[in-house]
Amino acid sequence: MADSLSTATLAIYVILAIPVLYLLVKHGKHGKHGFLGWLFLFLFCTIRIIGGALEMKNSSIAASIISSVGLSPLLLATAGILHEARIYRIRNLDEKLEWLLVLVFHIFVVGGVALVAAGSAKLQNHQQPIEKSEKIVKAGISILTVSWGILVGWVGLSFVAPRISNSTTERAGTTLLKSVCFSLAFVGIRVFCSLAALCTQKAYLNPTTGSLAIRVVLFFLSELIATLAYITAGFKTQALAKVQQDGDDDLPVSQKLQSAPYV
C-alpha cells in the first residue's frame, strides 16, 4: 500500500519538473555549457516521479531499483551545474580539457550506478549467490561515494581558481558555484545514507520500505533541498547565456586571452 511519502514525492516532483524543464530551455538555448546540468536535473525529477508512482502501485522491487538509480542523475546534475559555473567564473579555463573531465566523470558515475542497479535487482529477487550480489552493490555505491568526494574537491578548486574580473558571467558563475557547494552537503547525506543502507542491508534504512522518519529526513528532504537550491540558482542566472552572447565583455575569457589555461 502506498504511504503519504510516496504520494508527496510524486506530487512534488511533478511540480518541480516544470521549472526545471523551463531552466533547461533557458540555460541550454544559447549555449552548450548550460545544457548538461539541467538535463540531468530534469531526469532526476522524472525518475522520482516514476519511483513515486511505482511505490503507489506497490511495486516495491521496481521502486527500490529506481530509488538506487535515482542517485546518479543528481550527482550528474551537480557535475553539470558545476561545469557551467566553472566555465563562466574561471579565467583562462581550458574548455576542451574541462569537457574531457566532465565526460570521464559521467562514465565513472554511470559505471557505479550500473553496478548498484544490477546488484540491487539480484538482491531483491534473492538470486544466488547472495554474497556476489552484495559485493556488486557495495562496489557500485562505493564508486558513487567517491564520485561525491571528487565533486567536493572540484568545488574547492573552483573557489580558489583565478576569476574573471568585473563580469556579469563571473557573478552568475559564482551564484551557481555557491548553489553547488550548498547542495553538496545534502547530496552527501543522501549518498552516505545509501552507502549505509546497501552495505548493512538494515531494513529500517531501506529508502522505499524502511522507517518513515529516516526516509523523510535523510532521503526525501536531502534530495528536495538540493533540487530547490539548484532551481533557485537557475532562475537567478537564467539570462546568463544570452548576456554572454550579446556582450563581448561577458564572453568566456578563454576565448579572449591567450595565456596559459587554468585547469
N, C-alpha and C positions, 0 to 999 in steps of 0.2 A: 504494500500500500504506500502511496506517495505521502511524504510528510510536508509540512509547511515550508521547509527549506528548499525542497525540490521545486515547489510552485514559485517561491520567491526568486530562485535562481533563474528559472525560465522567464518570468515576467521582467525582471530587472535587466537581463542581458538582451532581451528583445528590444527594450527601450534604448539601451546603451549602443546597440548595433547601429542605430540610425545616425547619431552624431559621429560615430567612428567612421561610418561609410562616407559621410559628408567630409570629414577631415582627410580621408583617403583621397577623395577627389580634389580637394583644395590643395593639399600638400604634394600630391603626385601630378597634378595637372601641368605645372610649369617647370618641373624639374625631377630628374630621376632619383635624387637623393632623398626626397620626401615620400617615396613610394613604399619601400620595404616595411618600415616600422608600422605604418598604419594598416597595411595589408595584413600583416600577421596579427595585429591587434583585432582587426575585424574577424579573422579566422578564429582567434581565441574566443570572441563573443559567440561566434557561430557554434563552436564546439561546446561551449557551456549551455547554449540553447538546446542542442541535441542531447547533451547529458541530462539536463533537467527533464526533458520530455521522456527520455528512456526510464528515468527513475520514477516518473509519474505512472508509467506503464508497467512498473515493477520488473523491468528488465535489468536486474541487478548486475549480472555478469557483463553485459554490454556497457552499462553505465560505469562500472568500475574501470573498464579498459579505457573508455572515453575520458574519464577523470584523470587517468595516468597520462594519456596522450596530451591532454589539455595544457599540461605544464610547458610543453615545448614551444607553442606559439607565443606564450607570454614571455619566455626567455628570448625568442627571436624578435618579438616586437620591441623588447628592451634594447636589443642589439641594434635594430634598425633605427630607432629613435636616437640612440647614442651616435650612430653613424651620421645621421642628419645633423645632430648638434655639433659634432666634430668638424664636419665639412664647412659649416657656417661660422664656427668660432675660432678655429686654429689657423694661424698664419703659416703659409708655405707647406700646407699638408699635401703629401704625395697621394693624390686621389687614386691612382692605379694600385698602389700598394694597399691603400685603405680598402678598396673593393676586394682585393685578394684576401685580406684578413677577414673581412665580413663573410666571404664565401667559405673559407676554411672553418670559421666558427659555426656557420649554418650546417655544414657537413658533420661537424663534431656533435652538435645538438641532435640532429636528425638520427645519427647513429645511436645516440644514447636513448632517445625515445623509442626507437625501433626495438631495442633490447628490452626496455620496460614493457612495451605493449606485448611483445612475443612471450616474455616470461609471465606476465600477468594473465594472459589468456590461458596458458598451460596450468597455472596455479588455480584459476577459477574453475577449470574443468578437471582438476585433480589428476592431471596427466603425469604418469610416471616416466622417469624418476623425479620425484618432487625436489630432491636436492639440486638437480641440474637446473630446474626452472628457477629456484631461489637464487642460484648463482647468477643466472642471466639477468634477473630483476635487479639484483644488487649491483651488478656491473653497469647496467643502464642508468640507475638512479645515481650511482657514483659519478658517471660521466656528466649528468645534468648538474650535480652539485659542483663539480669542477668548473663547469661552464658558468655557473653563477659567480664563482670566485674569479674567473677570468674577467667577467663584466665589471666586478668591483675594482680590480686592478686597472682596467681600461678607463674607467671613470676617473680614478685617481690621476692617471697620466694625463687625461684630458684637461683636468683642472689646472695642472702646472705647466701645460704646454703654452708656448707664446701665442697671444691672442691678436686678432685683427683689431686695429685701433679705430675708434670713432666710426663704427659701422653699425647700421641697422641689423645686419645679419649676425654680427657678433653678439649683440644684445639678445636677439631671438635664440641664437645658439646656446647662450648661457641659460636662458629660460628652459629650453629643452634639456640641457645637461643637468640642471638642478632637479627637474622632474624625474629624471632617470635616477639620480642619486637618492632622492626621497623614496622612490618606488622600489629600489633595490632592497631596501630593508624589509619591506613586506613580501617581495618576491622571495627573499632569503628565508623568511618564516615559512612560506609555502613549500620551498624546496626541502628544507630540513625536516619539516613535518612529514613530507612524502618519504624522505630517506628513513626516518624512524619507523613509519608505518610499513614500508616494504621490507625493511631489514629485520624488524622484530615480528611482523605478522600479527601484532596485537589487534584484537577485534575492535576495541574501542578507538583505535587510531585509523580505522578504515574510513577513507574520505567519502564513501557513499552509504555505508551501513553502520558506521561507528557512533560514538557518543555525539549527541546533537550539539552539545556545548563546544566540543572540540571542532566539529565540522563547521560550526558558525564562526567561531573566533579565529581559529588557526588556518582554516582552509578558505571559507567563503569570504570573510572580511578582508583577509590579506590580499586576495586577488582583486576584490572590488575596490579597495583603496588605491592600489597600484593603477588599476584601469582608470579610475576617476582622475587621478593625478595626471596621467597622460592626456586624457581628454581635455582637461583644463589648460595644460600647456599647449596642446594642439590648437585650441581656439585662440590663445594669446598670440600664436605665431602663424596663424593660417594665411596671412598675406605675405609671408616671408619670401616664398619662391617668386612671386610676381614682382615684388620690390627688387629682388635680386636681379631679375631680368631687365627691369626698367632703368636701374641706376648703375652706372659704371663703378661708382664708389662701393657698391654693395656686391660686386662680382667677387667670387672666391679669389682670395689673394693669390692662390696657386696659379691662377690664370694671368696675373699681372706682374708678379715678382719672379725673378729668375734665380734667386739664391737657393741654397741647398734646402731640400724639402724636409719638413718635420714629420716624423712617423708617429 
